[in-house]
Amino acid sequence: QVQFVESGGGLVQPGGSLRLSCTASGSIDSIYALAWYRQTPGKPREWVAIVSNTENTIYADSVKDRFTISRNNPRNTVDLQMESLIPDDTAVYYCNTPPWATELGWGQGTQVTVSS
């Protein structure tokens, strides 16, 4: 089963940017859609962005116009470019398939902290 490893998180000031990367342990060619999620303590994991194999994208309202998801099938990666970060973006970020699809192996996630 494909598993994911997330990286790129860190501490950033409000208004700053970060680029997260997710690397799959196997080929993502046959995976129709991939998603980034985030989770804060005591809350369920929520999806924030989804990208299909045809480059169609969907964003949660809370991140629309600030985040950009992209995938690179030859490299088996899915990236999340985050701009204009706000404290509410603070969370552990994960990647996997969208909520309606069969989930694959979850990684450890990468912590994003937005604070001055």
MARLUM-221207 format. One record per residue: residue in three letters; x, y, z of N, C-alpha, C in turn. Coordinates in steps of 0.1 Angstrom, whole numbers. Example, Ala and Ser with C-alpha at 12.3 -4.5 7.8 and 13.67 -1.06 7.14 Angstrom:
<kevos>
type ALA | n.east 132 | n.north -57 | n.up 78 | ca.east 123 | ca.north -45 | ca.up 78 | c.east 132 | c.north -33 | c.up 78
type SER | n.east 128 | n.north -22 | n.up 71 | ca.east 137 | ca.north -11 | ca.up 71 | c.east 129 | c.north 0 | c.up 79
</kevos>
This chain:
<kevos>
type GLN | n.east 8 | n.north -12 | n.up 0 | ca.east 0 | ca.north 0 | ca.up 0 | c.east 9 | c.north 12 | c.up 0
type VAL | n.east 5 | n.north 22 | n.up -8 | ca.east 13 | ca.north 35 | ca.up -9 | c.east 11 | c.north 42 | c.up 5
type GLN | n.east 22 | n.north 47 | n.up 9 | ca.east 22 | ca.north 56 | ca.up 21 | c.east 29 | c.north 69 | c.up 17
type PHE | n.east 26 | n.north 79 | n.up 26 | ca.east 31 | ca.north 93 | ca.up 23 | c.east 40 | c.north 98 | c.up 34
type VAL | n.east 49 | n.north 106 | n.up 30 | ca.east 58 | ca.north 113 | ca.up 39 | c.east 57 | c.north 128 | c.up 36
type GLU | n.east 53 | n.north 136 | n.up 46 | ca.east 51 | ca.north 150 | ca.up 44 | c.east 63 | c.north 158 | c.up 50
type SER | n.east 66 | n.north 169 | n.up 44 | ca.east 77 | ca.north 177 | ca.up 48 | c.east 75 | c.north 192 | c.up 44
type GLY | n.east 83 | n.north 200 | n.up 50 | ca.east 83 | ca.north 214 | ca.up 46 | c.east 76 | c.north 224 | c.up 56
type GLY | n.east 71 | n.north 218 | n.up 67 | ca.east 65 | ca.north 226 | ca.up 77 | c.east 75 | c.north 234 | c.up 85
type GLY | n.east 70 | n.north 243 | n.up 94 | ca.east 78 | ca.north 251 | ca.up 102 | c.east 71 | c.north 262 | c.up 108
type LEU | n.east 79 | n.north 272 | n.up 114 | ca.east 73 | ca.north 283 | ca.up 121 | c.east 74 | c.north 295 | c.up 111
type VAL | n.east 63 | n.north 302 | n.up 109 | ca.east 63 | ca.north 313 | ca.up 100 | c.east 54 | c.north 324 | c.up 106
type GLN | n.east 58 | n.north 337 | n.up 103 | ca.east 50 | ca.north 348 | ca.up 108 | c.east 37 | c.north 350 | c.up 100
type PRO | n.east 27 | n.north 356 | n.up 106 | ca.east 15 | ca.north 359 | ca.up 98 | c.east 18 | c.north 366 | c.up 85
type GLY | n.east 12 | n.north 363 | n.up 74 | ca.east 14 | ca.north 369 | ca.up 62 | c.east 25 | c.north 362 | c.up 54
type GLY | n.east 32 | n.north 353 | n.up 60 | ca.east 43 | ca.north 346 | ca.up 53 | c.east 39 | c.north 334 | c.up 45
type SER | n.east 48 | n.north 327 | n.up 39 | ca.east 46 | ca.north 316 | ca.up 30 | c.east 53 | c.north 304 | c.up 34
type LEU | n.east 48 | n.north 292 | n.up 30 | ca.east 55 | ca.north 280 | ca.up 31 | c.east 51 | c.north 271 | c.up 20
type ARG | n.east 60 | n.north 262 | n.up 16 | ca.east 57 | ca.north 252 | ca.up 6 | c.east 58 | c.north 238 | c.up 13
type LEU | n.east 47 | n.north 230 | n.up 13 | ca.east 48 | ca.north 217 | ca.up 18 | c.east 49 | c.north 207 | c.up 7
type SER | n.east 56 | n.north 196 | n.up 10 | ca.east 57 | ca.north 185 | ca.up 0 | c.east 54 | c.north 172 | c.up 5
type CYS | n.east 48 | n.north 164 | n.up -3 | ca.east 43 | ca.north 150 | ca.up 1 | c.east 49 | c.north 141 | c.up -9
type THR | n.east 57 | n.north 131 | n.up -4 | ca.east 63 | ca.north 121 | ca.up -13 | c.east 56 | c.north 107 | c.up -10
type ALA | n.east 52 | n.north 101 | n.up -21 | ca.east 45 | ca.north 88 | ca.up -20 | c.east 56 | c.north 77 | c.up -21
type SER | n.east 53 | n.north 66 | n.up -14 | ca.east 63 | ca.north 55 | ca.up -14 | c.east 62 | c.north 47 | c.up -27
type GLY | n.east 52 | n.north 49 | n.up -35 | ca.east 50 | ca.north 42 | ca.up -48 | c.east 45 | c.north 52 | c.up -58
type SER | n.east 41 | n.north 46 | n.up -69 | ca.east 36 | ca.north 55 | ca.up -80 | c.east 22 | c.north 60 | c.up -77
type ILE | n.east 21 | n.north 73 | n.up -81 | ca.east 8 | ca.north 79 | ca.up -79 | c.east 0 | c.north 80 | c.up -92
type ASP | n.east 6 | n.north 75 | n.up -103 | ca.east 0 | ca.north 76 | ca.up -116 | c.east -15 | c.north 71 | c.up -116
type SER | n.east -18 | n.north 60 | n.up -109 | ca.east -31 | ca.north 55 | ca.up -110 | c.east -40 | c.north 60 | c.up -99
type ILE | n.east -35 | n.north 69 | n.up -91 | ca.east -44 | ca.north 75 | ca.up -81 | c.east -51 | c.north 87 | c.up -87
type TYR | n.east -64 | n.north 86 | n.up -88 | ca.east -71 | ca.north 97 | ca.up -96 | c.east -70 | c.north 111 | c.up -89
type ALA | n.east -72 | n.north 111 | n.up -76 | ca.east -71 | ca.north 124 | ca.up -69 | c.east -63 | c.north 123 | c.up -56
type LEU | n.east -57 | n.north 134 | n.up -52 | ca.east -49 | ca.north 134 | ca.up -40 | c.east -53 | c.north 147 | c.up -32
type ALA | n.east -51 | n.north 146 | n.up -19 | ca.east -56 | ca.north 158 | ca.up -11 | c.east -46 | c.north 161 | c.up 0
type TRP | n.east -46 | n.north 173 | n.up 4 | ca.east -39 | ca.north 178 | ca.up 16 | c.east -50 | c.north 180 | c.up 27
type TYR | n.east -47 | n.north 176 | n.up 39 | ca.east -55 | ca.north 177 | ca.up 50 | c.east -48 | c.north 185 | c.up 61
type ARG | n.east -55 | n.north 189 | n.up 71 | ca.east -48 | ca.north 195 | ca.up 83 | c.east -57 | c.north 191 | c.up 95
type GLN | n.east -50 | n.north 191 | n.up 107 | ca.east -56 | ca.north 187 | ca.up 119 | c.east -50 | c.north 195 | c.up 131
type THR | n.east -59 | n.north 200 | n.up 139 | ca.east -55 | ca.north 207 | ca.up 152 | c.east -60 | c.north 199 | c.up 163
type PRO | n.east -53 | n.north 200 | n.up 175 | ca.east -57 | ca.north 191 | ca.up 186 | c.east -72 | c.north 192 | c.up 190
type GLY | n.east -78 | n.north 181 | n.up 192 | ca.east -92 | ca.north 181 | ca.up 196 | c.east -102 | c.north 183 | c.up 184
type LYS | n.east -97 | n.north 184 | n.up 172 | ca.east -106 | ca.north 186 | ca.up 161 | c.east -104 | c.north 175 | c.up 151
type PRO | n.east -114 | n.north 171 | n.up 143 | ca.east -112 | ca.north 161 | ca.up 132 | c.east -103 | c.north 167 | c.up 121
type ARG | n.east -97 | n.north 158 | n.up 114 | ca.east -89 | ca.north 162 | ca.up 103 | c.east -98 | c.north 167 | c.up 92
type GLU | n.east -94 | n.north 178 | n.up 85 | ca.east -102 | ca.north 184 | ca.up 75 | c.east -94 | c.north 185 | c.up 62
type TRP | n.east -101 | n.north 183 | n.up 51 | ca.east -93 | ca.north 185 | ca.up 38 | c.east -93 | c.north 200 | c.up 35
type VAL | n.east -82 | n.north 204 | n.up 29 | ca.east -80 | ca.north 218 | ca.up 25 | c.east -79 | c.north 220 | c.up 10
type ALA | n.east -73 | n.north 209 | n.up 3 | ca.east -71 | ca.north 211 | ca.up -12 | c.east -71 | c.north 197 | c.up -18
type ILE | n.east -76 | n.north 196 | n.up -30 | ca.east -76 | ca.north 183 | ca.up -37 | c.east -72 | c.north 186 | c.up -52
type VAL | n.east -64 | n.north 177 | n.up -57 | ca.east -60 | ca.north 178 | ca.up -71 | c.east -62 | c.north 165 | c.up -78
type SER | n.east -68 | n.north 165 | n.up -90 | ca.east -70 | ca.north 153 | ca.up -98 | c.east -59 | c.north 150 | c.up -107
type ASN | n.east -60 | n.north 139 | n.up -114 | ca.east -50 | ca.north 135 | ca.up -124 | c.east -50 | c.north 144 | c.up -136
type THR | n.east -61 | n.north 151 | n.up -138 | ca.east -62 | ca.north 160 | ca.up -149 | c.east -60 | c.north 175 | c.up -145
type GLU | n.east -54 | n.north 176 | n.up -133 | ca.east -50 | ca.north 190 | ca.up -127 | c.east -62 | c.north 198 | c.up -123
type ASN | n.east -74 | n.north 192 | n.up -122 | ca.east -85 | ca.north 200 | ca.up -116 | c.east -83 | c.north 201 | c.up -101
type THR | n.east -86 | n.north 212 | n.up -96 | ca.east -84 | ca.north 215 | ca.up -82 | c.east -96 | c.north 219 | c.up -74
type ILE | n.east -97 | n.north 216 | n.up -62 | ca.east -108 | ca.north 221 | ca.up -53 | c.east -101 | c.north 225 | c.up -40
type TYR | n.east -106 | n.north 237 | n.up -35 | ca.east -101 | ca.north 242 | ca.up -22 | c.east -112 | c.north 244 | c.up -12
type ALA | n.east -109 | n.north 242 | n.up 0 | ca.east -118 | ca.north 246 | ca.up 11 | c.east -119 | c.north 261 | c.up 11
type ASP | n.east -130 | n.north 266 | n.up 15 | ca.east -133 | ca.north 281 | ca.up 15 | c.east -122 | c.north 288 | c.up 23
type SER | n.east -118 | n.north 281 | n.up 34 | ca.east -109 | ca.north 288 | ca.up 43 | c.east -95 | c.north 291 | c.up 38
type VAL | n.east -92 | n.north 284 | n.up 27 | ca.east -78 | ca.north 285 | ca.up 21 | c.east -79 | c.north 290 | c.up 6
type LYS | n.east -90 | n.north 291 | n.up 1 | ca.east -92 | ca.north 295 | ca.up -13 | c.east -85 | c.north 308 | c.up -16
type ASP | n.east -78 | n.north 309 | n.up -27 | ca.east -71 | ca.north 321 | ca.up -31 | c.east -58 | c.north 323 | c.up -23
type ARG | n.east -55 | n.north 314 | n.up -14 | ca.east -42 | ca.north 315 | ca.up -6 | c.east -33 | c.north 303 | c.up -8
type PHE | n.east -39 | n.north 291 | n.up -10 | ca.east -32 | ca.north 279 | ca.up -11 | c.east -33 | c.north 274 | c.up -26
type THR | n.east -22 | n.north 267 | n.up -30 | ca.east -22 | ca.north 261 | ca.up -44 | c.east -17 | c.north 247 | c.up -43
type ILE | n.east -25 | n.north 238 | n.up -47 | ca.east -20 | ca.north 224 | ca.up -47 | c.east -16 | c.north 220 | c.up -61
type SER | n.east -5 | n.north 211 | n.up -62 | ca.east -1 | ca.north 206 | ca.up -74 | c.east 5 | c.north 192 | c.up -73
type ARG | n.east 6 | n.north 185 | n.up -83 | ca.east 11 | ca.north 171 | ca.up -83 | c.east 21 | c.north 169 | c.up -94
type ASN | n.east 31 | n.north 161 | n.up -91 | ca.east 41 | ca.north 157 | ca.up -101 | c.east 42 | c.north 142 | c.up -101
type ASN | n.east 35 | n.north 136 | n.up -111 | ca.east 34 | ca.north 122 | ca.up -111 | c.east 47 | c.north 115 | c.up -113
type PRO | n.east 56 | n.north 120 | n.up -122 | ca.east 69 | ca.north 113 | ca.up -124 | c.east 77 | c.north 113 | c.up -111
type ARG | n.east 75 | n.north 123 | n.up -103 | ca.east 83 | ca.north 124 | ca.up -90 | c.east 75 | c.north 118 | c.up -78
type ASN | n.east 62 | n.north 114 | n.up -81 | ca.east 54 | ca.north 109 | ca.up -70 | c.east 52 | c.north 119 | c.up -58
type THR | n.east 50 | n.north 131 | n.up -62 | ca.east 49 | ca.north 141 | ca.up -51 | c.east 36 | c.north 150 | c.up -53
type VAL | n.east 32 | n.north 155 | n.up -42 | ca.east 20 | ca.north 165 | ca.up -42 | c.east 25 | c.north 176 | c.up -33
type ASP | n.east 24 | n.north 188 | n.up -38 | ca.east 29 | ca.north 200 | ca.up -31 | c.east 17 | c.north 209 | c.up -27
type LEU | n.east 19 | n.north 217 | n.up -17 | ca.east 9 | ca.north 227 | ca.up -13 | c.east 17 | c.north 240 | c.up -10
type GLN | n.east 15 | n.north 249 | n.up -19 | ca.east 21 | ca.north 262 | ca.up -17 | c.east 11 | c.north 271 | c.up -9
type MET | n.east 15 | n.north 276 | n.up 2 | ca.east 7 | ca.north 283 | ca.up 11 | c.east 11 | c.north 298 | c.up 12
type GLU | n.east 3 | n.north 307 | n.up 9 | ca.east 6 | ca.north 321 | ca.up 9 | c.east -3 | c.north 328 | c.up 20
type SER | n.east 1 | n.north 340 | n.up 24 | ca.east -7 | ca.north 349 | ca.up 32 | c.east -12 | c.north 341 | c.up 45
type LEU | n.east -3 | n.north 334 | n.up 51 | ca.east -7 | ca.north 325 | ca.up 62 | c.east -12 | c.north 333 | c.up 74
type ILE | n.east -22 | n.north 327 | n.up 81 | ca.east -28 | ca.north 333 | ca.up 92 | c.east -27 | c.north 323 | c.up 104
type PRO | n.east -28 | n.north 328 | n.up 116 | ca.east -27 | ca.north 319 | ca.up 128 | c.east -37 | c.north 307 | c.up 127
type ASP | n.east -49 | n.north 309 | n.up 121 | ca.east -58 | ca.north 297 | ca.up 120 | c.east -53 | c.north 286 | c.up 111
type ASP | n.east -42 | n.north 289 | n.up 103 | ca.east -37 | ca.north 278 | ca.up 95 | c.east -27 | c.north 269 | c.up 103
type THR | n.east -25 | n.north 273 | n.up 115 | ca.east -16 | ca.north 264 | ca.up 124 | c.east -23 | c.north 251 | c.up 125
type ALA | n.east -15 | n.north 240 | n.up 122 | ca.east -20 | ca.north 226 | ca.up 122 | c.east -9 | c.north 217 | c.up 118
type VAL | n.east -12 | n.north 204 | n.up 120 | ca.east -4 | ca.north 194 | ca.up 113 | c.east -10 | c.north 191 | c.up 100
type TYR | n.east -2 | n.north 191 | n.up 90 | ca.east -7 | ca.north 189 | ca.up 76 | c.east -3 | c.north 175 | c.up 71
type TYR | n.east -13 | n.north 168 | n.up 64 | ca.east -11 | ca.north 155 | ca.up 59 | c.east -16 | c.north 154 | c.up 45
type CYS | n.east -11 | n.north 144 | n.up 38 | ca.east -17 | ca.north 142 | ca.up 24 | c.east -22 | c.north 127 | c.up 24
type ASN | n.east -32 | n.north 125 | n.up 15 | ca.east -38 | ca.north 112 | ca.up 13 | c.east -47 | c.north 114 | c.up 1
type THR | n.east -56 | n.north 104 | n.up -1 | ca.east -66 | ca.north 105 | ca.up -11 | c.east -78 | c.north 113 | c.up -5
type PRO | n.east -87 | n.north 118 | n.up -14 | ca.east -98 | ca.north 126 | ca.up -9 | c.east -107 | c.north 118 | c.up 0
type PRO | n.east -116 | n.north 125 | n.up 8 | ca.east -124 | ca.north 118 | ca.up 18 | c.east -133 | c.north 107 | c.up 12
type TRP | n.east -137 | n.north 109 | n.up -1 | ca.east -146 | ca.north 99 | ca.up -7 | c.east -139 | c.north 87 | c.up -12
type ALA | n.east -126 | n.north 87 | n.up -12 | ca.east -118 | ca.north 76 | ca.up -18 | c.east -113 | c.north 67 | c.up -7
type THR | n.east -108 | n.north 55 | n.up -11 | ca.east -102 | ca.north 46 | ca.up -2 | c.east -89 | c.north 53 | c.up 3
type GLU | n.east -88 | n.north 54 | n.up 16 | ca.east -76 | ca.north 60 | ca.up 21 | c.east -64 | c.north 51 | c.up 20
type LEU | n.east -52 | n.north 57 | n.up 19 | ca.east -39 | ca.north 50 | ca.up 18 | c.east -32 | c.north 52 | c.up 32
type GLY | n.east -20 | n.north 48 | n.up 32 | ca.east -13 | ca.north 49 | ca.up 45 | c.east -10 | c.north 63 | c.up 49
type TRP | n.east -14 | n.north 67 | n.up 61 | ca.east -11 | ca.north 81 | ca.up 66 | c.east 3 | c.north 82 | c.up 70
type GLY | n.east 9 | n.north 94 | n.up 67 | ca.east 22 | ca.north 97 | ca.up 72 | c.east 22 | c.north 104 | c.up 86
type GLN | n.east 33 | n.north 109 | n.up 90 | ca.east 34 | ca.north 115 | ca.up 103 | c.east 29 | c.north 130 | c.up 103
type GLY | n.east 28 | n.north 135 | n.up 91 | ca.east 24 | ca.north 149 | ca.up 90 | c.east 35 | c.north 158 | c.up 92
type THR | n.east 33 | n.north 171 | n.up 89 | ca.east 43 | ca.north 181 | ca.up 91 | c.east 36 | c.north 193 | c.up 98
type GLN | n.east 43 | n.north 198 | n.up 108 | ca.east 37 | ca.north 208 | ca.up 116 | c.east 39 | c.north 222 | c.up 110
type VAL | n.east 28 | n.north 230 | n.up 109 | ca.east 29 | ca.north 243 | ca.up 104 | c.east 24 | c.north 252 | c.up 116
type THR | n.east 32 | n.north 262 | n.up 120 | ca.east 28 | ca.north 271 | ca.up 131 | c.east 29 | c.north 285 | c.up 126
type VAL | n.east 18 | n.north 292 | n.up 126 | ca.east 18 | ca.north 306 | ca.up 122 | c.east 17 | c.north 315 | c.up 134
type SER | n.east 27 | n.north 322 | n.up 137 | ca.east 28 | ca.north 330 | ca.up 149 | c.east 38 | c.north 341 | c.up 148
type SER | n.east 35 | n.north 352 | n.up 155 | ca.east 45 | ca.north 363 | ca.up 155 | c.east 54 | c.north 362 | c.up 168
</kevos>
